[in-house]
């Protein structure tokens, strides 16, 4: 749902132009105060919900993200812009797929429904993450505490306010930026070569006395060709990809009108074969002062994106894991140029496998998406300091998917059918907003009033059509009507939803020293039943600017000190399905009923309606300190917060006697609490040298307090090949914690196994052998191992996240360093189950080279259990901390070095500036994680089965200003 907000331009003290929410600030006022603002950065103007405030008068937890050298980087979207740049904002990449989007959380996950921030760009509220060009971004502010309640039902996940670039008074300026570079994998795993693969499998069968059933593929006497390495599959599926990006901006204006035009094209080749992403973006922002009392303007943009992506999440057919376990004695292609399959004479010894190069090259998915925004607005000055603003926004998102799945006929894992799928998913959102603002000052008393009404309507509709059995797979025949199978699948949908809102806010301060802000919002949503349609949200915040007190005036080293506090109730629409209150009917063609019973078509609901359902809410408390020192050269922001997410929406199963399968109910309580620290230092200019340092640090603890009539919930959709299911939601623990056995190393002798008994003297692992993993009983438990011995093994969500940046200029040279990292999260390395487990998956897959360090009587200093075909002792089939690894990392996210040509050369070239630079992303990473990449993401709850790894890039760029 969107809430409409109107952009206004305000000239910053630095000369930048800032697009903000719904309340204007007088450029004349700012110009009069310009000198004092330069002297005291505490009085900079910052963006808050539906307006701006002086930084010194902000009483909520509002953070401005550092965007140093943003235009020198090539980024996919807003998430990458924010990573490590704002305390309290945790950005977790979901792998490195060029079409992927990172997960952004403000102050935690917010409960089982999840929370995503609300994005507001130039005053327009977006559904989901806006597809804007990062190079168009001027500023980003983040509302992290109860002050976000001004956005009501969608604010519990925090609000990200984005300001795009605006035109400036003056002659037309044209800026060009061109980037070209390469992407490479920063680390690859290695599989066994052919001879090693055969030897390891031979030994694994031998260790369990099964040599009589050893497949021919692993018998060096019967199949000597199996020892000849023909392909390094990992090197075959990865490549060096290219990056191309082009930006052109035009801006200018006069006393009456200002304009900005931005154009962008980005083309990124992924590091996996046949994966890529491209983007085209066009933006126009302008504003015109028609009369002294009337200003009109508009924001418009168009974004086109498309790409090809590979599945790397599946533990069966994921591209990366398939390359790890495919036999190295098989070439990529046959002599005729076709894709190779397994050697037919020994294929049964290997099992079901797909040629990973063939899989990647056969991917044929096109997903062109168009996003269009039209946002006109008008501001009328009714009287001195009394303004009315009317806004309208129309957003269209048009997405189409064409996916042709080819036959796979190579020996191995054969799919002898093909199909074509078309999808269309379109949405349109209309948003209207009427706002009235008034400011009044009486002596040292200052009031700022806001009142408004907004209405938003969203329509989503689409269809899916699928047909099967195409006799020819040539592209010219890839249309639905060419399928030989007449049994086609067709479905469609259409959803409507609306949100109406009333909002108000009063800001008060006495002499800029004592500050109070009170705000409220009433939202009505069509997603819930009529009697629950409206809900109220509010926030109260206050601040004391201690440094303005008389007793602080003689402290020369302290520039400013402000204490803040806030409390409020915010809304969470996450988890509400359109079917929760008014379920859709399901069609069944085989229902028998009637006076003369016969087969008929019937419609029925599988979800029981819940007319009492309401959306979730979040109770948030925050205390904070803002301070600056040394004439504002050093600034600090510290916050401590507690967020309680209530009335979460659960889809609970119903007994079979109810005639329904499930029902949505309100239940549960989840708590996020922690602290945040942001530090910035700007040096004084010393000759030709200046520098600045910035650091962010966030700590978070999440706890499940209550669930829906149960103590724990098992998450089954993120396991490893249906065998390992480590994730639970349990009262008293962090969300999505891993549960399994603790281990006590590896049994070194039979005596050690015989002496491993419970309190009753019973053997705990009677079938174990030396070299097997020792699984620990939970304290106080007796008997054989069972799930009752599972313990909490850690959480996939980081306890700490941090960022550090350093900017330096010396003469015409500039340098930017940006480090980013997380600490305390765990990763479930599911790759071990697939690639360290000889024959234990039911297939005889190749393994990674770490298996050469498996336990033997001569190699006891290892954590890898003995080679045993079929995993008879359950070393791999039991969920345990054997799979749990530290996911902490420190990464040099960006390094940029630039050089600007001297001004005397500008004049000769008749240009305003020329800068050349080189930049690199992910230059190095420090981590203990042994998988491909520690940024495996949260959409699999931290379970890694070979996720697309992050790439390391090297880019050369040129900026030219005319």
Secondary structure, DSSP 8 states (H G I E B T S, - for coil): ---B---EEEE-TTS-EEEESS----HHHHHHTHHHHHH-GGG-EEEETTEEEEGGG--S-EEE---TTGGGS--SSHHHHHTTTSTTEEEE---S-TT---EEEESS--STT----EEEETTEE-SSS----GGGEEEEEEE-SGGGGGGGGG-TT-EEEEEE----SEEEEEEEEEEEEEEEES----B--HHHHHHHHHHHHHHTT-GGG--GGG-TTT-GGGG-----HHHHHB--EEEEEEEEEEEEE-SSEEEEEEEEEEEEE-SBTT-EEEEEEEEEEEEEEEETTEEEEEEEEEEEEEEE----S-TTT-HHHHHHHS-TTS-SB-TTSSB----TTTHHHH-S---HHHHHHH--EE--EEEEEEEEEEEEEEETTEEEEEEEEEEEEEEEEEEEE--B-SSSS-B---EEEEEEEEEEEEEEEEEEEEEEEETTEEEEEEEEEEEEEEEEEEEEEEEE--S---GGG-SGGG-S----EEEEEEEEEEEEEEEEEEEEEETTTEEEEEEEEEEEETTS-GGG-EEEEEEEEEEEEGGGSGGGTT-TTEEEEEEEEEEEEEEE-TT--TTTTS---EEEEEEEETTTTEEEEEEE-SEE--TT---EEEEEEEEEEEEEETTTTEEEEEEEEEEEEEEEEEEEE--GGGS-SEEEEEEEEEEEEEEEEEEEEE---BTTEEEEEEEEEEEEEEEEEE-SSSSEEE--TT-BTTTB--EEEETTS-TTEEEEB-EEEE--SHHHHHT-B-TTS-BSSTT--TTSEEE---TT--SS--GGG-EEEEESS-SEEEEEEEEEEETTEEEEEEEEEEES-EEEETHHHHHSSTTTTSS----BGGGGG--BTTB-S-SS----TT-TT-TTTS-BTTSEEE--EEEEEEEEEEEE--HHHHHHHT-SEEEEEEEEES--EEE---SS-S---TTTTTEESS----EEEEEEEEEEE-
